[in-house]
Structures are given as structure tokens and as C-alpha cells.
Amino acid sequence: MRDLLRSDAKIALPTMFAAQSIMTMAAFAIPVVAPAAAPDIGIPTVYVGGFTSLLYLIGMFGGLFSGPLVIRFGTVRVMQILLLLTAAGTAAFNLGTVATAVFCAIAIGMANGPMNPAGSHVLARTTPPRWRAFVFSAKQCATPMGGVLAGVVVPALLLAYAWKVAIGSVAVASITVMMLIQPTRTRLDVDRDRTHPIGTGSFLKPLRIAVSRPDLRALAVMGFIYAGAQVTFASYFVVFLTERVALSIASAGLLYAIFS
């Protein structure tokens, strides 16, 4: 444990955990508020599936930008940009129009795509080899934590105030975490290269590597299937429980948190 505490991982892990939790919470919060928000926007609640599809489609391509951006600007700065995108998307959703909902999906998708590769970059560099399995597992717990926050905090605020307040709280949380992680940049972004080129070739390189290796292709297909099943279930879970099972949003949100 001492070698772990002596490393910069003791700073990197909570930093990446906090940022990833909030960005995941934003992606999960929209399906949670969909039963209340959709009528105000003027669309059927089942359209939440289209929102989620667009979000993760953008995220899938956004992840290709991770490498060159992290090398050029550093992990912490990239995370701050992603948190700013998350705040912009959730704030736009509060305007309650179809156009702003689409913008929200694009913004949160752009944020969710690079967050895992960016966090993995700094943790791989700062964590002693014998502790990497533990640290990476702990960091990845931020994803279910985001689901728990979306399932517990968002419905509570929705019932106490309104769905716009619930979503607005995610924007506030994003800006707060963005500012709180700034002091870590001095130590965690020391490996950034301000001269690193950002071009089309550098974005496509990870895709070429994944396609060219059979083991990575198999992992990519398996991950696509598992993630697709999880996201599809999560997108309609609260809508199904509120509209077909007639549960309250609070009860459905609690079950959503347990599922996450």
C-alpha cells in the first residue's frame, strides 16, 4: 500500500472518479427525468431511446479523439473540457425544446466518449504495476456511481422542485467538479506535449489498431454487445416502470439506482 500512496495515483484516482461519476450521471439522468420532461418538450417518452442512441453514437466516435487530445493538453485539462460540455448539454436540455434536447445528446456524447481513455492514460502512468488492477477497478466504479446518483438524487430533486431543477443540478455539479480538479493539473499533466499534432490520421489510428488485431476485434464486438444491452435496458427502465407498472418516479429511480 505504501508504494501506492507515494505515487500520484492517490491524486489521480479520486480526480478521475469524480469527473467520470458526474459525466455518467448526466448520461443516465435524462432517461430518469424522461417521464416528466417529455410532455413539456412535446414528444412521446419512448423517444428517449433516440436520445440515448444519438448520445452513444457521438460518444463512440468521440472516443477516437482521446489519444491526441490527452497528449496535447493533458488528462486533467481534457476532463475539464468534457465536464464543460456536460454542463452545456444539461443546461441546454432545460430549455425544453427538441433542438436543445438533440444538442444535449451531442454534448454529453462528446463528453462520455473520451472520458474512459483519458482517465486510463493518467492512471496507467501514475499507478505502480502491482496496484493497477485495483486502481482501474476502483476508477471504473464511477460508472455505476453515476447511475446511483442519477437514480437517487435526480428523482428526489424532481419531486421536491421540478425536472428542470433536477437536470440543472447536474450542470452545477459538472462546473463544480471542473473547478475542483484544477489544482491537480500541475502534477497530473506533466507529460503533455504542446507540440503534438492533432490531425485526421491520429484520430483514426486507434480504429486501425483495433480492426487489425483479432484479439482486439473480439473484445470490441463483445463490449459492443454487452454495452448495447445495458444501455438499451437503462434507457427505458424508468419509462417502463412509470408508464406500464405505474410506479412513482421516486420508486422507479430507486430501482434504477439498484440496477446501476
Salt bridges, closest charged atoms under 4 A:
ASP3 OD2 - ARG130 NH1 3.68
ASP8 OD1 - ARG187 NH2 2.34
ASP189 OD2 - ARG185 NE 2.89
ASP191 OD2 - HIS121 NE2 2.85
ASP191 OD2 - ARG125 NE 3.25
ASP215 OD2 - ARG213 NH2 2.75
